[in-house]
Structure formats: C-alpha cells, structure tokens
C-alpha cells in the first residue's frame, strides 16, 4: 500500500512548491485536473466538478492499491475527507 501525503493550506502558502522540493512525482490535484480539462487554462465549471472529484478519487485509489507513494495537493480539504 502506498503512502498518501496530504498537503493542506491556504492558497499560495507553498504546498505545491514543497511537493516539488521533496521530489514527489505522483501528485493528485483537482487544480491540475482543471488545467488539463481547460487545455492549459484553469477551468472551474460546476457542471464538471463531479467528474473532477471522481477522477481524483480514482487516482487516489489506484496509487494506494499499486503501492505508490503520492501526494494529495488541495487547498480546502476537510478533516473528514482527509480520513
């Protein structure tokens, strides 16, 4: 089972920068997925949020089952979700 590191903090507090400095290669980020969906531009569309949520949840499950260490990089993740 892979180790899940959860980065939580305010916007622009250095979460993503810390992940890069640590050299962790597998990162699950809803923001990154929104950039992918927007073809390089940040796209927040409430209609697409169920897809964004399901895709990130699927990646977390996949990495965990595969024994891959990864980071979940989010801004406002509740304590309930972190568990």
N, C-alpha and C positions, 0 to 999 in steps of 0.2 A: 504494500500500500504506500502510495506516495505521500510526502509531507506537503500540507497546504499551509502556506504562509499568507496571512490576511493583512493587507495594508489598509488602514482606515485613517482618514484625516481630512482636514479642510481642503478646499480647492487651493492648489498652488502651495501646499505645505511640504512638498518634496517626496511624496510617495513614489511616483514613477522614477524620479531621479535616484532614489535609494535602491529601487529594484535594479536599475541599470548598473549602479556601482557594485552591487552584490553579484552581478553577472548571472542572475537567474534568467534562464532562457524561455521558460514556459510561463506566460502571463495570461490570466483571464481578466479581461477588462471590457465592461459594457461600452465605455467610451471608444475603445479601439474598434469594437464591432460597429459602432455607429459611424465611424470614419470609413470603414470598409463598405458599409451599405451606401454611404454618401459618395462613394467613388473618390475618396480623398478629402471631401468636405464633411464637416461634422453635421450629421443629420439626426435630429431628435424629432421623431414622428410618433405621437401617442399610439397610432394605429399599428406601428411596428414594434412597440415595446414588448408585447407578449413573445414575439419571435426573439428579440434580444435577450429576454430573460431565459427562455427555453434553450437558446444556443449556449449561453454562458453556463447554465446548469448542466447541460450535456457535456461540455468541455471539462467541468469540474469532476463529474462522474468518470469520464474517460481517463483523465490523468490519474485520478485516485486508483481506479481499478488496474491501470497499467503500471503502477508503482513509480510514477514520475513525480518528482518534486516540482511544485508550481506555486505561483503567487496569484491571489485574487486581489486586484488593484481597484478599489472603489472609493468613492467619496463618503457617501452617507449609507453605510450598511448597519443595520440594527443589530443589537446583541442577539436577538432571536435568530436572525438569518445567519450570523456567524457560527452558531452551534450547528 
